[in-house]
Amino acid sequence: MSGSGKSTLGALLARRLDCPFLEGDDFHDAQAVAKMSAGQPLDDADRWPWLDRLGFAAGEVVASGGRVVAACSALKRGYRERLRAAIGAPTRFVLLDAGQDELLRRLTQRSGHYMPASLLDSQLAALERPGPDEAIFMLDAAAPPGRLCDQAQAWLDSDAHLAGDAIRASGH
């Protein structure tokens, strides 16, 4: 979810894991950015190519024997499945959970981002909470970034067989 802190956590976690960080916002095409800038929510047709570009980029890192951390709003189960398929390797998700009021506060306080706070409701409407069968670790977005990074790393380290997995910092 926009404003959850996923980019902050993703960058911290990537530094800690000494691996590349992929900012999902960088994978949107110009048309999608213009649409969001104009206050129009993206639909699935806008998101599929974006998810593919991000997933393939993450998959290339993993295929070369590395780990990668990526941040994006994988709001729906289908989006998460699409990312897993594009990455082509076991993938773990971290979901930063925050309430609507907190997300709105954060979005109205940030500047220089194309995603206006007015689109928060459309993201909340699109959100599909993770199912128990999904490999998703939920964290309270209100916690300090350093603590979130510690918790995410501990979760990842608890599964030692994950070396080489793609790790995503997703947000809600």
MILO-385815 format. One record per residue: residue in three letters; x, z, y of N, C-alpha, C in turn; chain. Coordinates in nm, 4 decimals, always signed. Layout:
<recs>
REC  roke       n.X       n.Z       n.Y      ca.X      ca.Z      ca.Y       c.X       c.Z       c.Y  sefi
REC   ALA         X         Z         Y         X         Z         Y         X         Z         Y     A
...
</recs>
This chain:
<recs>
REC  roke       n.X       n.Z       n.Y      ca.X      ca.Z      ca.Y       c.X       c.Z       c.Y  sefi
REC   MET   +0.0840   +0.0000   -0.1175   +0.0000   +0.0000   +0.0000   +0.0882   +0.0000   +0.1234     A
REC   SER   +0.0514   -0.0776   +0.2188   +0.1266   -0.0815   +0.3421   +0.1264   +0.0567   +0.4070     A
REC   GLY   +0.2433   +0.1000   +0.4512   +0.2565   +0.2295   +0.5170   +0.2842   +0.3459   +0.4247     A
REC   SER   +0.2969   +0.3204   +0.2962   +0.3172   +0.4295   +0.1998   +0.4612   +0.4799   +0.1952     A
REC   GLY   +0.5550   +0.4013   +0.2461   +0.6961   +0.4392   +0.2401   +0.7726   +0.3714   +0.1282     A
REC   LYS   +0.7131   +0.2684   +0.0702   +0.7760   +0.2031   -0.0447   +0.9082   +0.1351   -0.0101     A
REC   SER   +0.9185   +0.0792   +0.1089   +1.0453   +0.0155   +0.1484   +1.1550   +0.1185   +0.1693     A
REC   THR   +1.1188   +0.2306   +0.2291   +1.2159   +0.3391   +0.2494   +1.2640   +0.3914   +0.1154     A
REC   LEU   +1.1702   +0.4222   +0.0256   +1.2079   +0.4721   -0.1061   +1.2854   +0.3671   -0.1846     A
REC   GLY   +1.2398   +0.2439   -0.1815   +1.3081   +0.1381   -0.2561   +1.4526   +0.1214   -0.2134     A
REC   ALA   +1.4767   +0.1205   -0.0827   +1.6134   +0.1052   -0.0326   +1.7000   +0.2243   -0.0730     A
REC   LEU   +1.6447   +0.3451   -0.0637   +1.7198   +0.4650   -0.1050   +1.7530   +0.4605   -0.2538     A
REC   LEU   +1.6543   +0.4261   -0.3341   +1.6743   +0.4231   -0.4787   +1.7753   +0.3154   -0.5182     A
REC   ALA   +1.7681   +0.2009   -0.4543   +1.8646   +0.0941   -0.4847   +2.0068   +0.1381   -0.4506     A
REC   ARG   +2.0237   +0.2047   -0.3369   +2.1580   +0.2551   -0.3020   +2.2051   +0.3559   -0.4065     A
REC   ARG   +2.1178   +0.4446   -0.4462   +2.1547   +0.5462   -0.5441   +2.1907   +0.4831   -0.6778     A
REC   LEU   +2.1171   +0.3788   -0.7178   +2.1418   +0.3125   -0.8460   +2.2485   +0.2039   -0.8358     A
REC   ASP   +2.2983   +0.1813   -0.7146   +2.4003   +0.0795   -0.6886   +2.3552   -0.0570   -0.7405     A
REC   CYS   +2.2362   -0.0970   -0.6940   +2.1820   -0.2256   -0.7353   +2.1135   -0.2912   -0.6152     A
REC   PRO   +2.0800   -0.4188   -0.6282   +2.0136   -0.4877   -0.5173   +1.8736   -0.4320   -0.4896     A
REC   PHE   +1.8337   -0.4437   -0.3634   +1.6989   -0.4089   -0.3210   +1.6308   -0.5347   -0.2701     A
REC   LEU   +1.5133   -0.5624   -0.3214   +1.4346   -0.6771   -0.2773   +1.3141   -0.6251   -0.1987     A
REC   GLU   +1.3060   -0.6616   -0.0727   +1.1932   -0.6253   +0.0123   +1.0846   -0.7298   -0.0066     A
REC   GLY   +0.9736   -0.6886   -0.0642   +0.8649   -0.7817   -0.0932   +0.8167   -0.8600   +0.0273     A
REC   ASP   +0.8189   -0.7971   +0.1444   +0.7750   -0.8668   +0.2658   +0.8555   -0.9941   +0.2908     A
REC   ASP   +0.9806   -0.9954   +0.2482   +1.0673   -1.1113   +0.2696   +1.0276   -1.2317   +0.1831     A
REC   PHE   +0.9404   -1.2112   +0.0865   +0.9028   -1.3179   -0.0053   +0.7686   -1.3834   +0.0302     A
REC   HIS   +0.7016   -1.3330   +0.1355   +0.5796   -1.3973   +0.1835   +0.6153   -1.5285   +0.2529     A
REC   ASP   +0.5322   -1.6301   +0.2349   +0.5551   -1.7538   +0.3082   +0.5012   -1.7403   +0.4502     A
REC   ALA   +0.5372   -1.8352   +0.5338   +0.5006   -1.8299   +0.6755   +0.3491   -1.8282   +0.6947     A
REC   GLN   +0.2757   -1.8982   +0.6086   +0.1295   -1.9021   +0.6211   +0.0685   -1.7645   +0.5947     A
REC   ALA   +0.1201   -1.6938   +0.4956   +0.0672   -1.5603   +0.4651   +0.0990   -1.4631   +0.5780     A
REC   VAL   +0.2192   -1.4709   +0.6317   +0.2566   -1.3835   +0.7429   +0.1671   -1.4118   +0.8632     A
REC   ALA   +0.1421   -1.5391   +0.8918   +0.0557   -1.5746   +1.0041   -0.0862   -1.5231   +0.9817     A
REC   LYS   -0.1330   -1.5341   +0.8595   -0.2677   -1.4876   +0.8263   -0.2787   -1.3369   +0.8492     A
REC   MET   -0.1817   -1.2611   +0.7981   -0.1847   -1.1159   +0.8171   -0.1691   -1.0798   +0.9643     A
REC   SER   -0.0808   -1.1491   +1.0344   -0.0594   -1.1230   +1.1775   -0.1877   -1.1418   +1.2569     A
REC   ALA   -0.2715   -1.2335   +1.2110   -0.3989   -1.2610   +1.2775   -0.5087   -1.1633   +1.2332     A
REC   GLY   -0.4723   -1.0667   +1.1494   -0.5696   -0.9669   +1.1051   -0.6569   -1.0118   +0.9898     A
REC   GLN   -0.6153   -1.1167   +0.9194   -0.6909   -1.1667   +0.8052   -0.6242   -1.1197   +0.6762     A
REC   PRO   -0.7000   -1.0561   +0.5876   -0.6393   -1.0094   +0.4626   -0.6030   -1.1247   +0.3708     A
REC   LEU   -0.5002   -1.1038   +0.2924   -0.4622   -1.2015   +0.1914   -0.5593   -1.1930   +0.0751     A
REC   ASP   -0.5805   -1.3068   +0.0099   -0.6599   -1.3075   -0.1123   -0.5667   -1.3375   -0.2298     A
REC   ASP   -0.6225   -1.3403   -0.3478   -0.5392   -1.3631   -0.4664   -0.4623   -1.4947   -0.4580     A
REC   ALA   -0.5258   -1.5987   -0.4060   -0.4577   -1.7281   -0.3958   -0.3349   -1.7199   -0.3058     A
REC   ASP   -0.3406   -1.6328   -0.2045   -0.2242   -1.6115   -0.1174   -0.1164   -1.5302   -0.1890     A
REC   ARG   -0.1596   -1.4384   -0.2727   -0.0653   -1.3435   -0.3331   +0.0060   -1.3963   -0.4571     A
REC   TRP   -0.0582   -1.4825   -0.5357   +0.0050   -1.5273   -0.6612   +0.1425   -1.5887   -0.6392     A
REC   PRO   +0.1588   -1.6849   -0.5468   +0.2929   -1.7433   -0.5281   +0.3944   -1.6406   -0.4778     A
REC   TRP   +0.3481   -1.5488   -0.3947   +0.4355   -1.4420   -0.3426   +0.4849   -1.3531   -0.4569     A
REC   LEU   +0.3935   -1.3123   -0.5434   +0.4326   -1.2293   -0.6574   +0.5284   -1.3043   -0.7488     A
REC   ASP   +0.5032   -1.4330   -0.7689   +0.5930   -1.5134   -0.8526   +0.7330   -1.5203   -0.7921     A
REC   ARG   +0.7409   -1.5455   -0.6613   +0.8737   -1.5537   -0.5970   +0.9486   -1.4219   -0.6097     A
REC   LEU   +0.8806   -1.3127   -0.5825   +0.9442   -1.1815   -0.5927   +0.9829   -1.1512   -0.7374     A
REC   GLY   +0.8926   -1.1755   -0.8298   +0.9202   -1.1484   -0.9706   +1.0345   -1.2318   -1.0253     A
REC   PHE   +1.0382   -1.3597   -0.9904   +1.1470   -1.4454   -1.0375   +1.2807   -1.4010   -0.9794     A
REC   ALA   +1.2818   -1.3611   -0.8530   +1.4066   -1.3127   -0.7913   +1.4548   -1.1866   -0.8625     A
REC   ALA   +1.3636   -1.0954   -0.8924   +1.4009   -0.9741   -0.9658   +1.4481   -1.0100   -1.1061     A
REC   GLY   +1.3778   -1.1034   -1.1693   +1.4147   -1.1452   -1.3031   +1.5528   -1.2067   -1.3113     A
REC   GLU   +1.5919   -1.2800   -1.2073   +1.7263   -1.3392   -1.2053   +1.8339   -1.2308   -1.2045     A
REC   VAL   +1.8110   -1.1239   -1.1297   +1.9075   -1.0136   -1.1264   +1.9163   -0.9486   -1.2641     A
REC   VAL   +1.8004   -0.9216   -1.3235   +1.7981   -0.8571   -1.4550   +1.8622   -0.9464   -1.5608     A
REC   ALA   +1.8344   -1.0771   -1.5549   +1.8903   -1.1705   -1.6525   +2.0419   -1.1774   -1.6453     A
REC   SER   +2.0965   -1.1495   -1.5280   +2.2421   -1.1510   -1.5145   +2.3037   -1.0173   -1.5536     A
REC   GLY   +2.2231   -0.9305   -1.6130   +2.2741   -0.8032   -1.6637   +2.2644   -0.6883   -1.5667     A
REC   GLY   +2.1839   -0.7018   -1.4634   +2.1757   -0.5959   -1.3632   +2.0411   -0.5271   -1.3586     A
REC   ARG   +2.0350   -0.4312   -1.2694   +1.9108   -0.3618   -1.2361   +1.8726   -0.4066   -1.0966     A
REC   VAL   +1.7472   -0.3906   -1.0635   +1.6988   -0.4274   -0.9309   +1.5836   -0.3349   -0.8939     A
REC   VAL   +1.5740   -0.3057   -0.7667   +1.4607   -0.2313   -0.7129   +1.3920   -0.3235   -0.6144     A
REC   ALA   +1.2606   -0.3358   -0.6261   +1.1832   -0.4191   -0.5346   +1.0660   -0.3381   -0.4810     A
REC   ALA   +1.0281   -0.3647   -0.3573   +0.9146   -0.2965   -0.2955   +0.8076   -0.3990   -0.2606     A
REC   CYS   +0.6873   -0.3736   -0.3072   +0.5734   -0.4563   -0.2683   +0.4454   -0.3829   -0.3025     A
REC   SER   +0.3377   -0.4282   -0.2418   +0.2067   -0.3704   -0.2701   +0.1449   -0.4447   -0.3883     A
REC   ALA   +0.1698   -0.3947   -0.5068   +0.1110   -0.4516   -0.6286   -0.0213   -0.3791   -0.6521     A
REC   LEU   -0.1202   -0.4170   -0.5737   -0.2447   -0.3418   -0.5641   -0.3315   -0.3481   -0.6893     A
REC   LYS   -0.3259   -0.4585   -0.7596   -0.4139   -0.4773   -0.8747   -0.3330   -0.4807   -1.0040     A
REC   ARG   -0.4004   -0.4436   -1.1108   -0.3364   -0.4500   -1.2423   -0.2855   -0.5920   -1.2698     A
REC   GLY   -0.3645   -0.6904   -1.2344   -0.3237   -0.8291   -1.2552   -0.1973   -0.8644   -1.1792     A
REC   TYR   -0.1793   -0.8069   -1.0610   -0.0570   -0.8302   -0.9844   +0.0622   -0.7692   -1.0561     A
REC   ARG   +0.0432   -0.6489   -1.1085   +0.1529   -0.5827   -1.1799   +0.1880   -0.6598   -1.3074     A
REC   GLU   +0.0860   -0.7090   -1.3759   +0.1106   -0.7894   -1.4957   +0.1821   -0.9197   -1.4598     A
REC   ARG   +0.1447   -0.9785   -1.3486   +0.2082   -1.1028   -1.3042   +0.3560   -1.0789   -1.2732     A
REC   LEU   +0.3849   -0.9663   -1.2063   +0.5248   -0.9321   -1.1785   +0.6025   -0.9106   -1.3073     A
REC   ARG   +0.5453   -0.8361   -1.4022   +0.6134   -0.8122   -1.5298   +0.6459   -0.9449   -1.5990     A
REC   ALA   +0.5486   -1.0351   -1.5994   +0.5700   -1.1651   -1.6642   +0.6787   -1.2455   -1.5932     A
REC   ALA   +0.6778   -1.2456   -1.4617   +0.7784   -1.3213   -1.3859   +0.9172   -1.2610   -1.4023     A
REC   ILE   +0.9233   -1.1292   -1.4105   +1.0530   -1.0622   -1.4269   +1.1072   -1.0866   -1.5671     A
REC   GLY   +1.0209   -1.0833   -1.6662   +1.0626   -1.1134   -1.8022   +1.1459   -1.0055   -1.8679     A
REC   ALA   +1.1326   -0.8828   -1.8218   +1.2068   -0.7694   -1.8779   +1.1217   -0.6444   -1.8574     A
REC   PRO   +1.1481   -0.5397   -1.9358   +1.0729   -0.4161   -1.9132   +1.0813   -0.3738   -1.7661     A
REC   THR   +0.9676   -0.3385   -1.7114   +0.9565   -0.3073   -1.5687   +0.8841   -0.1747   -1.5519     A
REC   ARG   +0.9353   -0.0911   -1.4655   +0.8722   +0.0374   -1.4349   +0.8251   +0.0344   -1.2904     A
REC   PHE   +0.7118   +0.0974   -1.2649   +0.6541   +0.1028   -1.1324   +0.6489   +0.2459   -1.0821     A
REC   VAL   +0.6782   +0.2629   -0.9543   +0.6619   +0.3913   -0.8865   +0.5535   +0.3689   -0.7823     A
REC   LEU   +0.4486   +0.4490   -0.7886   +0.3399   +0.4362   -0.6942   +0.3430   +0.5544   -0.5986     A
REC   LEU   +0.3536   +0.5246   -0.4706   +0.3511   +0.6278   -0.3680   +0.2066   +0.6466   -0.3241     A
REC   ASP   +0.1519   +0.7607   -0.3557   +0.0113   +0.7892   -0.3329   -0.0067   +0.8607   -0.1995     A
REC   ALA   -0.0908   +0.8060   -0.1145   -0.1201   +0.8663   +0.0154   -0.2668   +0.8420   +0.0476     A
REC   GLY   -0.3252   +0.9323   +0.1211   -0.4640   +0.9172   +0.1622   -0.4786   +0.8174   +0.2754     A
REC   GLN   -0.5995   +0.7706   +0.2949   -0.6277   +0.6703   +0.3966   -0.5879   +0.7184   +0.5364     A
REC   ASP   -0.6167   +0.8435   +0.5696   -0.5818   +0.8943   +0.7030   -0.4316   +0.8913   +0.7267     A
REC   GLU   -0.3540   +0.9314   +0.6255   -0.2081   +0.9313   +0.6398   -0.1542   +0.7896   +0.6512     A
REC   LEU   -0.2059   +0.6994   +0.5712   -0.1618   +0.5601   +0.5792   -0.1936   +0.5014   +0.7161     A
REC   LEU   -0.3130   +0.5282   +0.7661   -0.3511   +0.4777   +0.8972   -0.2612   +0.5360   +1.0059     A
REC   ARG   -0.2301   +0.6628   +0.9975   -0.1403   +0.7263   +1.0946   -0.0046   +0.6565   +1.0948     A
REC   ARG   +0.0481   +0.6324   +0.9769   +0.1796   +0.5680   +0.9670   +0.1765   +0.4256   +1.0210     A
REC   LEU   +0.0716   +0.3517   +0.9876   +0.0626   +0.2127   +1.0318   +0.0477   +0.2017   +1.1834     A
REC   THR   -0.0255   +0.2933   +1.2434   -0.0437   +0.2868   +1.3885   +0.0803   +0.3329   +1.4630     A
REC   GLN   +0.1683   +0.4060   +1.3971   +0.2909   +0.4532   +1.4627   +0.4072   +0.3560   +1.4493     A
REC   ARG   +0.4004   +0.2618   +1.3576   +0.5138   +0.1710   +1.3424   +0.4954   +0.0494   +1.4320     A
REC   SER   +0.6070   -0.0085   +1.4684   +0.6014   -0.1265   +1.5541   +0.6874   -0.2367   +1.4941     A
REC   GLY   +0.6591   -0.3590   +1.5353   +0.7404   -0.4714   +1.4925   +0.7089   -0.5241   +1.3548     A
REC   HIS   +0.5968   -0.4843   +1.2951   +0.5605   -0.5348   +1.1627   +0.4365   -0.6211   +1.1762     A
REC   TYR   +0.4310   -0.7303   +1.1012   +0.3195   -0.8241   +1.1123   +0.1894   -0.7721   +1.0530     A
REC   MET   +0.1961   -0.6691   +0.9700   +0.0764   -0.6161   +0.9032   +0.0066   -0.5163   +0.9960     A
REC   PRO   -0.1075   -0.5546   +1.0547   -0.1758   -0.4616   +1.1435   -0.2514   -0.3535   +1.0658     A
REC   ALA   -0.2699   -0.2403   +1.1295   -0.3418   -0.1289   +1.0676   -0.4851   -0.1684   +1.0302     A
REC   SER   -0.5384   -0.2685   +1.0972   -0.6761   -0.3118   +1.0696   -0.6921   -0.3674   +0.9275     A
REC   LEU   -0.5827   -0.4025   +0.8614   -0.5912   -0.4565   +0.7251   -0.5865   -0.3483   +0.6173     A
REC   LEU   -0.5711   -0.2242   +0.6572   -0.5627   -0.1161   +0.5581   -0.6881   -0.1108   +0.4712     A
REC   ASP   -0.8049   -0.1224   +0.5314   -0.9286   -0.1147   +0.4533   -0.9338   -0.2216   +0.3454     A
REC   SER   -0.8840   -0.3420   +0.3757   -0.8864   -0.4489   +0.2748   -0.7906   -0.4166   +0.1602     A
REC   GLN   -0.6775   -0.3524   +0.1914   -0.5859   -0.3135   +0.0843   -0.6475   -0.2038   -0.0021     A
REC   LEU   -0.7113   -0.1078   +0.0615   -0.7762   +0.0001   -0.0153   -0.8883   -0.0553   -0.1035     A
REC   ALA   -0.9616   -0.1530   -0.0519   -1.0692   -0.2140   -0.1308   -1.0143   -0.2907   -0.2504     A
REC   ALA   -0.8971   -0.3503   -0.2361   -0.8363   -0.4288   -0.3446   -0.7666   -0.3413   -0.4485     A
REC   LEU   -0.7328   -0.2178   -0.4117   -0.6532   -0.1316   -0.4997   -0.7233   -0.1043   -0.6325     A
REC   GLU   -0.6510   -0.1261   -0.7404   -0.6940   -0.0866   -0.8744   -0.5963   +0.0205   -0.9207     A
REC   ARG   -0.6454   +0.1418   -0.9308   -0.5603   +0.2532   -0.9727   -0.5008   +0.2206   -1.1095     A
REC   PRO   -0.3774   +0.2630   -1.1343   -0.3129   +0.2317   -1.2623   -0.3839   +0.2960   -1.3808     A
REC   GLY   -0.3832   +0.2234   -1.4904   -0.4385   +0.2753   -1.6144   -0.3350   +0.3586   -1.6875     A
REC   PRO   -0.3798   +0.4427   -1.7809   -0.2869   +0.5290   -1.8539   -0.1880   +0.4520   -1.9411     A
REC   ASP   -0.2185   +0.3266   -1.9703   -0.1296   +0.2457   -2.0522   -0.0218   +0.1749   -1.9707     A
REC   GLU   -0.0243   +0.1885   -1.8370   +0.0764   +0.1254   -1.7532   +0.1925   +0.2216   -1.7306     A
REC   ALA   +0.3142   +0.1671   -1.7281   +0.4343   +0.2480   -1.7046   +0.4495   +0.2703   -1.5545     A
REC   ILE   +0.3712   +0.3647   -1.5032   +0.3703   +0.3904   -1.3594   +0.3878   +0.5391   -1.3344     A
REC   PHE   +0.4808   +0.5717   -1.2467   +0.5094   +0.7088   -1.2067   +0.4513   +0.7283   -1.0679     A
REC   MET   +0.3592   +0.8227   -1.0537   +0.2947   +0.8457   -0.9255   +0.3619   +0.9610   -0.8528     A
REC   LEU   +0.3883   +0.9385   -0.7241   +0.4501   +1.0385   -0.6390   +0.3666   +1.0573   -0.5136     A
REC   ASP   +0.3720   +1.1757   -0.4568   +0.3029   +1.2071   -0.3331   +0.3834   +1.1506   -0.2161     A
REC   ALA   +0.3300   +1.0514   -0.1489   +0.4014   +0.9836   -0.0405   +0.4343   +1.0768   +0.0753     A
REC   ALA   +0.3712   +1.1925   +0.0828   +0.3978   +1.2857   +0.1922   +0.5304   +1.3597   +0.1752     A
REC   ALA   +0.5877   +1.3558   +0.0556   +0.7153   +1.4241   +0.0312   +0.8268   +1.3527   +0.1071     A
REC   PRO   +0.9336   +1.4249   +0.1408   +1.0470   +1.3614   +0.2094   +1.1098   +1.2518   +0.1220     A
REC   PRO   +1.1576   +1.1447   +0.1846   +1.2145   +1.0325   +0.1086   +1.3243   +1.0743   +0.0093     A
REC   GLY   +1.4108   +1.1653   +0.0481   +1.5165   +1.2089   -0.0429   +1.4612   +1.2726   -0.1693     A
REC   ARG   +1.3566   +1.3543   -0.1535   +1.2942   +1.4173   -0.2702   +1.2258   +1.3130   -0.3572     A
REC   LEU   +1.1592   +1.2166   -0.2942   +1.0959   +1.1089   -0.3708   +1.1996   +1.0317   -0.4513     A
REC   CYS   +1.3138   +1.0061   -0.3899   +1.4212   +0.9350   -0.4586   +1.4714   +1.0167   -0.5773     A
REC   ASP   +1.4905   +1.1462   -0.5577   +1.5342   +1.2339   -0.6672   +1.4345   +1.2296   -0.7827     A
REC   GLN   +1.3053   +1.2380   -0.7499   +1.2021   +1.2394   -0.8536   +1.1961   +1.1051   -0.9276     A
REC   ALA   +1.2050   +0.9957   -0.8527   +1.2017   +0.8640   -0.9161   +1.3226   +0.8445   -1.0070     A
REC   GLN   +1.4396   +0.8846   -0.9589   +1.5593   +0.8689   -1.0408   +1.5516   +0.9557   -1.1667     A
REC   ALA   +1.5014   +1.0772   -1.1543   +1.4878   +1.1642   -1.2713   +1.3937   +1.1016   -1.3738     A
REC   TRP   +1.2848   +1.0418   -1.3273   +1.1909   +0.9758   -1.4186   +1.2584   +0.8597   -1.4891     A
REC   LEU   +1.3319   +0.7792   -1.4124   +1.4014   +0.6657   -1.4729   +1.5097   +0.7122   -1.5700     A
REC   ASP   +1.5835   +0.8165   -1.5325   +1.6901   +0.8684   -1.6182   +1.6354   +0.9306   -1.7456     A
REC   SER   +1.5103   +0.9754   -1.7430   +1.4528   +1.0365   -1.8628   +1.4325   +0.9342   -1.9737     A
REC   ASP   +1.4331   +0.8071   -1.9378   +1.4268   +0.6979   -2.0344   +1.5602   +0.6247   -2.0305     A
REC   ALA   +1.6594   +0.6778   -2.0994   +1.7954   +0.6221   -2.0935   +1.8007   +0.4765   -2.1386     A
REC   HIS   +1.7068   +0.4344   -2.2190   +1.7071   +0.2963   -2.2682   +1.6675   +0.1947   -2.1616     A
REC   LEU   +1.6426   +0.2383   -2.0399   +1.5977   +0.1470   -1.9354   +1.7103   +0.0736   -1.8635     A
REC   ALA   +1.8345   +0.0971   -1.8992   +1.9438   +0.0267   -1.8306   +1.9180   -0.1234   -1.8372     A
REC   GLY   +1.9102   -0.1863   -1.7253   +1.8812   -0.3282   -1.7196   +1.7357   -0.3585   -1.6879     A
REC   ASP   +1.6520   -0.2570   -1.6808   +1.5121   -0.2818   -1.6429   +1.5022   -0.3138   -1.4956     A
REC   ALA   +1.3986   -0.3821   -1.4630   +1.3632   -0.4018   -1.3220   +1.2804   -0.2820   -1.2806     A
REC   ILE   +1.3119   -0.2252   -1.1696   +1.2430   -0.1066   -1.1216   +1.1777   -0.1421   -0.9897     A
REC   ARG   +1.0507   -0.1129   -0.9775   +0.9786   -0.1458   -0.8562   +0.9316   -0.0205   -0.7876     A
REC   ALA   +0.9447   -0.0201   -0.6603   +0.8839   +0.0848   -0.5805   +0.7586   +0.0235   -0.5200     A
REC   SER   +0.6467   +0.0652   -0.5705   +0.5205   +0.0127   -0.5232   +0.4538   +0.1191   -0.4387     A
REC   GLY   +0.3610   +0.0814   -0.3606   +0.3017   +0.1804   -0.2726   +0.1520   +0.1773   -0.2665     A
REC   HIS   +0.0974   +0.2924   -0.2523   -0.0451   +0.3092   -0.2190   -0.0536   +0.4215   -0.1187     A
</recs>
